[in-house]
Amino acid sequence: MVYGVALGPGDPELLTIKALRVLQESDVIFYPGSSFQGKKKSYLFPLLSYHNLENKDLRGFYLDMSDDRTRAKEVYHIVATEIKELVNAGKKVSVVCEGDISLYASFSYILNHLKKIDVSVELIPGINSFSLGAAKHQIPLSLLNDKILIVPRIKSMEEITKYFRQVDTLVLMKVKTSWKYFYKELSEQNWNFYYCERLGTNEEYITTDLEKISSREIPYFSLLIIKKNHIHD
């Protein structure tokens, strides 16, 4: 059997009891990482270490930090093929991901490959980053009939304004590459801002003051929650 296991946004204790049990029972655990200029790094390996899973057969697969998906597709295919061989050999296999298993998760691509080669999979969901962000800022993401929109890589203030005509809360994901395009105009708006980066880690940083991050280098693991300036009774 193969399991897709979500490990949450970064705090090693923010995963479900089921997720931890499955990992402890697994023979092989695949974990993703990134590769940039020849350097490999995994955000998830420390989480596995925290739970004393280093005695397992841990196998990292690394993706280039690039918009070119050619190599990534090759990696997903190789991993899926390797998983099938392990399953056929009677091994219990888990593939972990950051945040939730169904939200911008690399596992979704592996899942498609596994389905094509008839491998049974069970998915174990987890806590996503913006839920932890709202908890850290102690704000509700929604109340009553509030509408929420989650958008990655917004590149203009026009986009933000358009979306805000239809929703009450806007969650901007993957803001690293697009921040410079809308920061100045955004800071002039009468909205409530809740910035988060590296949530759940020792490098966690949150603020409600956009001025404090005006010249800050925005990391990949960052997000911004924007809410209209109204309060429910």
C-alpha positions in Angstrom: 0.0 0.0 0.0 1.1 3.6 -0.7 0.2 6.6 1.4 0.4 10.2 0.6 1.1 11.9 4.0 0.8 15.6 4.7 3.2 16.9 7.3 1.8 20.3 7.8 3.4 23.8 7.4 6.6 23.4 9.4 5.9 22.8 13.0 6.8 19.1 13.5 3.9 18.6 16.0 1.3 19.9 13.5 0.5 16.6 11.9 -2.3 14.2 12.6 -2.0 11.1 14.8 -2.8 9.0 11.7 0.0 10.6 9.7 2.5 9.8 12.4 1.3 6.2 12.8 1.5 5.5 9.1 5.0 6.9 8.9 6.1 4.8 11.8 4.7 1.7 10.2 6.2 2.5 6.7 9.2 0.6 5.3 10.1 3.3 2.9 9.5 7.1 3.0 9.9 9.4 0.0 10.4 13.1 0.7 10.7 16.0 -1.7 13.4 18.6 -1.8 14.7 21.4 -4.0 17.8 21.6 -6.1 19.4 25.0 -6.9 22.8 25.6 -8.5 23.8 22.1 -7.5 22.8 22.4 -3.9 20.1 20.1 -2.5 17.8 21.0 0.4 14.7 19.4 1.9 12.3 21.4 4.1 10.8 18.1 5.3 13.8 16.0 6.3 14.1 17.8 9.7 10.4 16.9 10.4 11.1 13.3 9.8 14.2 13.4 12.0 12.2 15.1 14.8 9.9 12.0 14.9 12.9 9.6 14.9 12.2 8.2 11.5 15.8 8.2 10.3 15.9 4.4 10.9 13.5 4.0 8.0 14.6 3.8 4.3 14.4 7.5 3.5 14.6 8.5 -0.2 14.7 12.1 -1.2 13.7 13.3 -4.7 14.8 16.8 -5.6 13.2 19.2 -8.0 14.9 22.1 -9.8 13.7 25.5 -8.7 12.6 26.4 -12.2 9.4 27.1 -14.2 10.5 24.5 -16.7 8.6 21.4 -15.7 10.4 18.9 -18.0 12.9 17.6 -15.5 10.2 17.6 -12.7 8.0 15.3 -14.8 10.9 12.9 -15.3 11.5 12.8 -11.5 7.8 12.1 -10.7 7.8 9.3 -13.3 11.0 7.8 -11.8 9.6 8.0 -8.3 6.3 6.4 -9.2 8.0 3.5 -11.0 10.3 3.0 -8.0 7.3 3.0 -5.7 5.5 0.3 -7.7 8.5 -1.9 -7.6 8.6 -1.5 -3.8 4.9 -2.3 -3.4 5.3 -5.4 -5.6 8.0 -6.4 -3.2 5.6 -6.2 -0.3 6.8 -2.9 1.1 4.6 -0.3 2.8 5.5 3.1 1.2 4.7 6.7 2.2 5.3 9.9 0.2 5.3 13.0 2.4 4.6 16.6 1.5 4.5 20.1 3.1 1.2 21.5 4.2 -1.8 19.6 2.9 -1.7 16.7 0.6 -4.1 18.3 -2.0 -3.0 22.0 -2.0 0.0 22.8 -4.3 1.5 19.5 -3.3 4.2 17.8 -5.5 2.6 14.5 -4.4 -0.4 15.2 -6.7 1.8 14.7 -9.8 3.1 11.5 -8.4 -0.4 10.4 -7.6 -1.4 10.8 -11.3 1.5 8.6 -12.3 0.6 5.9 -9.7 -3.0 5.8 -10.9 -1.8 5.2 -14.4 0.2 2.2 -13.4 -2.6 0.9 -11.1 -1.1 1.4 -7.7 -3.5 1.8 -4.8 -3.0 5.0 -2.8 -4.5 6.5 0.4 -4.2 10.2 1.1 -3.8 11.6 4.6 -4.6 15.4 4.7 -2.8 17.9 6.9 -2.8 21.5 8.1 -2.1 24.1 5.4 0.1 27.1 5.9 -2.6 29.8 5.8 -4.6 28.0 8.5 -1.5 28.2 10.7 -1.0 31.8 9.7 -4.5 32.8 10.8 -3.9 31.0 14.1 -0.6 32.8 14.6 -2.2 36.1 14.0 -5.3 35.1 16.0 -7.8 36.1 13.3 -10.7 34.2 11.6 -10.2 33.4 7.9 -14.0 33.7 7.6 -17.1 34.3 9.5 -20.8 34.0 8.7 -21.0 34.2 4.8 -17.5 35.5 4.2 -15.9 34.3 1.0 -12.2 33.3 0.7 -10.0 33.1 -2.3 -6.6 31.5 -2.4 -4.4 32.8 -5.2 -0.7 32.0 -6.1 1.8 34.3 -7.7 -0.4 37.4 -8.2 1.5 39.9 -10.3 -0.5 43.1 -10.2 -2.6 45.3 -8.1 -5.3 45.1 -10.8 -5.7 41.3 -10.1 -6.0 41.9 -6.3 -8.6 44.6 -6.8 -10.6 42.5 -9.2 -10.7 39.5 -6.8 -11.5 41.7 -3.8 -14.7 42.8 -5.5 -16.0 39.3 -5.0 -14.4 38.1 -1.7 -13.8 39.2 1.9 -10.5 37.5 2.5 -7.7 37.0 0.0 -4.8 34.6 0.7 -1.8 35.3 -1.5 0.5 32.3 -1.8 4.0 32.1 -3.3 4.4 35.9 -3.1 8.2 35.8 -3.4 8.4 36.2 -7.1 5.7 38.8 -7.5 5.9 41.0 -4.4 7.8 43.8 -6.1 4.9 44.2 -8.7 2.3 45.2 -6.2 3.8 46.1 -2.8 3.7 49.9 -3.1 0.1 50.1 -4.3 -1.0 47.4 -1.8 0.5 49.4 1.2 -1.7 52.3 0.3 -4.9 50.4 0.7 -7.2 50.5 3.8 -7.1 46.8 4.3 -5.9 44.5 7.1 -2.7 42.7 6.3 -1.3 39.5 8.0 2.1 38.5 6.6 3.7 35.1 7.5 6.9 33.4 6.5 8.6 30.1 7.4 5.6 29.3 9.7 6.2 26.6 12.4 10.0 26.8 12.1 12.7 28.5 14.2 12.8 31.2 11.5 9.1 32.0 11.7 8.3 35.7 11.2 4.9 37.4 11.2 3.7 41.0 11.1 0.7 43.1 10.3 2.9 46.1 9.3 3.7 46.1 5.6 6.3 48.7 6.1 8.4 46.2 8.1 8.8 44.0 5.1 9.2 46.7 2.5 12.9 45.9 2.0 12.8 42.3 3.4 13.9 39.5 1.2 10.8 37.4 0.8 11.4 33.6 1.1 9.6 30.9 -0.9 7.7 29.8 2.2 5.7 33.0 2.7 2.1 34.2 2.4 0.0 37.2 2.9 -3.6 37.2 4.2 -5.6 40.3 3.3 -9.0 41.1 4.9 -11.5 43.9 4.3 -11.6 46.4 7.1 -14.9 45.3 8.7 -15.8 43.5 11.9 -18.7 41.1 12.5 -20.7 41.3 15.6 
